[in-house]
């Protein structure tokens, strides 16, 4: 009965692209090591000359919630998501001089807003970009970054941190997270469209 709905929801939420040469790799804030590790792998293969991790901590927690994966390798006293992700990148061989800094964002839309400020400030013209994010976070990340970079082509290179297109409907946690992403995408699109519609002339 719900097979078609599950299929279409999976297709929408779990956006993914093959990597291509780009101007920068974005890593939205999180406490998982996999996304920054993926970014480091792509940097090592020369897919982009810069990496921009973004994040202070979750606005709901009010502090960095701690390292969620890779605790043995990444065991620093991190105050922000950016500090954690920078350490991951450094340990994975990314040179410090190509790691840009954004450590003020406390939610995903702010990751995109602040990242745009950073790239504008340092003069990077972003024609094509890669986003390394959680698999279930892919569509919403693309929505936010695309809105802030309307002329940019985005490639989503996500990481599986336990919830993916094959298993999300098997658990209550998976269903809650993925359907929550559908709801959040809808809410944000409504705000964007309504905001833009207010500026349209008849």
QUIMOMO-V263246 format. One record per residue. N is the residue number from 1. RES is the residue in three letters. PSI is psi in whole degrees, 0 to 359 (none if undefined). NEAR is the number of other C-alpha atoms within 12 Angstrom. D_LAST is the distance of its C-alpha to the last C-alpha in whole Angstrom. Layout:
N | RES | PSI | NEAR | D_LAST
N | RES | PSI | NEAR | D_LAST
//
This chain:
1 | UNK | 319 | 6 | 44
2 | UNK | 7 | 9 | 42
3 | UNK | 318 | 10 | 42
4 | UNK | 321 | 10 | 39
5 | UNK | 315 | 14 | 37
6 | UNK | 317 | 23 | 39
7 | UNK | 313 | 18 | 39
8 | UNK | 324 | 16 | 35
9 | UNK | 317 | 28 | 35
10 | UNK | 316 | 31 | 38
11 | UNK | 322 | 21 | 36
12 | UNK | 310 | 26 | 33
13 | UNK | 315 | 38 | 34
14 | UNK | 65 | 36 | 37
15 | UNK | 143 | 31 | 35
16 | UNK | 141 | 30 | 38
17 | UNK | 157 | 21 | 38
18 | UNK | 140 | 17 | 41
19 | UNK | 148 | 29 | 41
20 | UNK | 166 | 23 | 41
21 | UNK | 132 | 23 | 41
22 | UNK | 176 | 30 | 39
23 | UNK | 338 | 31 | 38
24 | UNK | 156 | 40 | 39
25 | UNK | 122 | 50 | 39
26 | UNK | 140 | 51 | 38
27 | UNK | 99 | 54 | 40
28 | UNK | 150 | 53 | 38
29 | UNK | 140 | 48 | 40
30 | UNK | 174 | 42 | 43
31 | UNK | 9 | 40 | 46
32 | UNK | 145 | 33 | 47
33 | UNK | 338 | 41 | 49
34 | UNK | 323 | 35 | 48
35 | UNK | 316 | 45 | 45
36 | UNK | 326 | 47 | 46
37 | UNK | 318 | 36 | 49
38 | UNK | 318 | 35 | 47
39 | UNK | 319 | 44 | 45
40 | UNK | 321 | 41 | 48
41 | UNK | 318 | 26 | 49
42 | UNK | 322 | 36 | 46
43 | UNK | 315 | 34 | 47
44 | UNK | 330 | 22 | 51
45 | UNK | 10 | 17 | 50
46 | UNK | 35 | 20 | 47
47 | UNK | 337 | 27 | 44
48 | UNK | 150 | 32 | 43
49 | UNK | 349 | 30 | 44
50 | UNK | 152 | 36 | 43
51 | UNK | 132 | 48 | 42
52 | UNK | 94 | 48 | 40
53 | UNK | 146 | 50 | 41
54 | UNK | 128 | 47 | 39
55 | UNK | 138 | 41 | 40
56 | UNK | 288 | 36 | 42
57 | UNK | 173 | 34 | 42
58 | UNK | 133 | 29 | 41
59 | UNK | 330 | 21 | 39
60 | UNK | 328 | 11 | 41
61 | UNK | 326 | 13 | 44
62 | UNK | 10 | 17 | 44
63 | UNK | 163 | 20 | 46
64 | UNK | 125 | 30 | 47
65 | UNK | 358 | 25 | 48
66 | UNK | 165 | 29 | 51
67 | UNK | 128 | 30 | 51
68 | UNK | 336 | 22 | 51
69 | UNK | 151 | 24 | 52
70 | UNK | 29 | 23 | 55
71 | UNK | 327 | 19 | 56
72 | UNK | 321 | 11 | 60
73 | UNK | 324 | 18 | 58
74 | UNK | 90 | 28 | 56
75 | UNK | 24 | 21 | 57
76 | UNK | 171 | 20 | 56
77 | UNK | 78 | 15 | 55
78 | UNK | 133 | 25 | 52
79 | UNK | 338 | 25 | 50
80 | UNK | 162 | 34 | 46
81 | UNK | 322 | 44 | 45
82 | UNK | 316 | 40 | 44
83 | UNK | 317 | 37 | 48
84 | UNK | 309 | 44 | 49
85 | UNK | 324 | 54 | 47
86 | UNK | 317 | 42 | 48
87 | UNK | 319 | 33 | 52
88 | UNK | 311 | 41 | 51
89 | UNK | 316 | 38 | 50
90 | UNK | 315 | 27 | 53
91 | UNK | 336 | 22 | 55
92 | UNK | 9 | 25 | 54
93 | UNK | 8 | 23 | 54
94 | UNK | 128 | 32 | 51
95 | UNK | 141 | 20 | 52
96 | UNK | 326 | 22 | 51
97 | UNK | 344 | 15 | 49
98 | UNK | 1 | 24 | 46
99 | UNK | 111 | 34 | 45
100 | UNK | 167 | 35 | 43
101 | UNK | 127 | 36 | 42
102 | UNK | 104 | 35 | 39
103 | UNK | 33 | 33 | 41
104 | UNK | 346 | 33 | 39
105 | UNK | 139 | 33 | 37
106 | UNK | 4 | 30 | 37
107 | UNK | 165 | 27 | 35
108 | UNK | 318 | 38 | 33
109 | UNK | 323 | 32 | 30
110 | UNK | 329 | 28 | 32
111 | UNK | 314 | 41 | 34
112 | UNK | 315 | 36 | 31
113 | UNK | 309 | 28 | 29
114 | UNK | 327 | 33 | 33
115 | UNK | 321 | 40 | 34
116 | UNK | 320 | 34 | 31
117 | UNK | 320 | 26 | 32
118 | UNK | 311 | 29 | 36
119 | UNK | 324 | 31 | 35
120 | UNK | 318 | 16 | 33
121 | UNK | 323 | 14 | 36
122 | UNK | 0 | 16 | 38
123 | UNK | 27 | 11 | 36
124 | UNK | 120 | 24 | 36
125 | UNK | 110 | 21 | 33
126 | UNK | 95 | 32 | 33
127 | UNK | 324 | 21 | 32
128 | UNK | 139 | 28 | 34
129 | UNK | 153 | 41 | 35
130 | UNK | 139 | 45 | 37
131 | UNK | 124 | 53 | 37
132 | UNK | 110 | 49 | 40
133 | UNK | 178 | 43 | 39
134 | UNK | 147 | 40 | 41
135 | UNK | 315 | 39 | 40
136 | UNK | 354 | 43 | 39
137 | UNK | 359 | 43 | 36
138 | UNK | 310 | 42 | 35
139 | UNK | 318 | 40 | 32
140 | UNK | 322 | 38 | 30
141 | UNK | 314 | 43 | 32
142 | UNK | 319 | 44 | 30
143 | UNK | 310 | 36 | 27
144 | UNK | 310 | 32 | 27
145 | UNK | 323 | 39 | 29
146 | UNK | 324 | 31 | 26
147 | UNK | 322 | 25 | 23
148 | UNK | 336 | 26 | 25
149 | UNK | 72 | 26 | 26
150 | UNK | 338 | 18 | 23
151 | UNK | 5 | 14 | 25
152 | UNK | 142 | 23 | 28
153 | UNK | 125 | 27 | 30
154 | UNK | 136 | 37 | 32
155 | UNK | 124 | 34 | 35
156 | UNK | 120 | 40 | 36
157 | UNK | 81 | 39 | 40
158 | UNK | 169 | 39 | 41
159 | UNK | 143 | 31 | 44
160 | UNK | 116 | 26 | 46
161 | UNK | 25 | 24 | 47
162 | UNK | 334 | 21 | 48
163 | UNK | 123 | 28 | 45
164 | UNK | 180 | 30 | 44
165 | UNK | 341 | 32 | 42
166 | UNK | 335 | 22 | 46
167 | UNK | 358 | 23 | 47
168 | UNK | 330 | 29 | 44
169 | UNK | 356 | 24 | 44
170 | UNK | 341 | 17 | 48
171 | UNK | 156 | 15 | 48
172 | UNK | 320 | 14 | 46
173 | UNK | 315 | 17 | 45
174 | UNK | 314 | 23 | 44
175 | UNK | 318 | 25 | 42
176 | UNK | 316 | 18 | 41
177 | UNK | 312 | 26 | 40
178 | UNK | 316 | 36 | 38
179 | UNK | 330 | 27 | 36
180 | UNK | 324 | 22 | 35
181 | UNK | 320 | 30 | 33
182 | UNK | 314 | 29 | 31
183 | UNK | 316 | 19 | 30
184 | UNK | 321 | 24 | 30
185 | UNK | 317 | 28 | 27
186 | UNK | 317 | 19 | 25
187 | UNK | 315 | 16 | 25
188 | UNK | 321 | 23 | 24
189 | UNK | 321 | 22 | 21
190 | UNK | 316 | 14 | 20
191 | UNK | 317 | 16 | 20
192 | UNK | 312 | 20 | 18
193 | UNK | 320 | 15 | 16
194 | UNK | 322 | 13 | 15
195 | UNK | 316 | 12 | 15
196 | UNK | 324 | 13 | 13
197 | UNK | 327 | 13 | 10
198 | UNK | 335 | 11 | 10
199 | UNK | 356 | 10 | 10
200 | UNK | 142 | 9 | 7
201 | UNK | 145 | 6 | 4
202 | UNK | none | 5 | 0
//
